[in-house]
Amino acid sequence: MSNNEIKFEIKEKIAVINQNQSGWKKELNIVSWNDGAAKYDIREWNEEHTHMSRGLTLTENKMKNLVKALEERGLSIDKRKKNREMER
């Protein structure tokens, strides 16, 4: 691996947030970057997941803080729905 090469592994695909006209998708995934600890990651990817845009990476603790802030604004996550989806 050269100094400029970025290594990544998508550990879990959680959601597609949006898809633009060119086919790139903004996704929420759990990604390990350069063999590091896996983190929540929001960014756009091409269809083959070979190219990506700049994005936002959050540790589990930061993601929990984000979810809490959204819940305080009235945007709650229905845990029952999440559990049903995980059972599939």
ChimeraX attribute file (.defattr): number of C-alpha atoms within 10 A of each C-alpha:
attribute: neighborCount
match mode: 1-to-1
recipient: residues
	/A:1	7
	/A:2	5
	/A:3	5
	/A:4	6
	/A:5	8
	/A:6	10
	/A:7	11
	/A:8	14
	/A:9	13
	/A:10	15
	/A:11	13
	/A:12	13
	/A:13	13
	/A:14	12
	/A:15	12
	/A:16	14
	/A:17	12
	/A:18	11
	/A:19	14
	/A:20	9
	/A:21	6
	/A:22	8
	/A:23	12
	/A:24	19
	/A:25	20
	/A:26	20
	/A:27	19
	/A:28	19
	/A:29	20
	/A:30	22
	/A:31	21
	/A:32	18
	/A:33	16
	/A:34	13
	/A:35	11
	/A:36	11
	/A:37	10
	/A:38	21
	/A:39	21
	/A:40	21
	/A:41	22
	/A:42	21
	/A:43	18
	/A:44	23
	/A:45	19
	/A:46	15
	/A:47	12
	/A:48	8
	/A:49	11
	/A:50	8
	/A:51	10
	/A:52	15
	/A:53	12
	/A:54	9
	/A:55	12
	/A:56	11
	/A:57	19
	/A:58	16
	/A:59	14
	/A:60	13
	/A:61	10
	/A:62	13
	/A:63	15
	/A:64	12
	/A:65	13
	/A:66	13
	/A:67	15
	/A:68	15
	/A:69	13
	/A:70	13
	/A:71	12
	/A:72	10
	/A:73	9
	/A:74	9
	/A:75	11
	/A:76	12
	/A:77	12
	/A:78	8
	/A:79	9
	/A:80	9
	/A:81	9
	/A:82	10
	/A:83	10
	/A:84	9
	/A:85	9
	/A:86	8
	/A:87	6
	/A:88	5
